[in-house]
Amino acid sequence: MAQILLRANGTALCVRRRPDTDLAPGQLTVIGGHLEADEPLDRAARREAKEETGVCISADQQEFGGLVHYHEPLGTDRITAVFVARSWTGEPYNAEPDKHDGLFWVPMERPPPHCHPYTVAIFRMLTHGPSYRALNWPTSGGAQ
């Protein structure tokens, strides 16, 4: 799941992954991670925001933004529930320096080239719709 911290000016908080990480090394990505046992998606997104940026988001401050189904031909496919928070408690900081080089406010309408394509697709979904995106899937095969 992903938790987007969104400012009124249309910028979203991203983390820059350390160059030595397995997932998106050196790239800007959205805040997010995996579910823990017996954890609903919305609560997991709030937990990840706390773990990665130190901010607290209440259930009332969070809204569902959409769903992304990403196909990785040589890896594991992922389904990501995206949540958006326009307010939170605390000032964001890099709470996982062992995983991230820093935090950066990124314009969703014009993400920089070093944003991971998955992050760019999430931004596009949030700014232009629809609320579901199938990414990187072959154009043939499967049910039509």
Secondary structure, 3 states (H helix, E strand, C coil): CEEEEECCCCEEEEEEECCCCCCCCCCEEEEECCCCCCCCHHHHHHHHHHHHHCCECCHHHEEEEEEEEECCCCCCCEEEEEEEECCCECCCCCCCCCCEEEEEEEECCCCCCCECHHHHHHHHHHHHCCCEEEECCCCCCCCC
